[in-house]
């Protein structure tokens, strides 16, 4: 069972790391990504589009969507 405990410990470390990153992202979003509405320009739009695409890659993988979706009507990995 030591191997299972080691795996669980590593899993929980990664989960904690993800939880911390999500909290930071949420805080940044709550602060409108530190951009005042009067100061928004197309560079900010491009930055957010890039961030959204990176997050979409993660959520697609986690929820078996997009390119990670299984055959029609099923979810891969389940």
Secondary structure, DSSP 4 states (H G I P E B T S, - for coil): -HHHHHHHHHHHHHHHHHHHHHHHHHHHHHTGGG--GGG--HHHHHHHHHHHHHHHHHHHHHTT-GGG--STTS-TT-
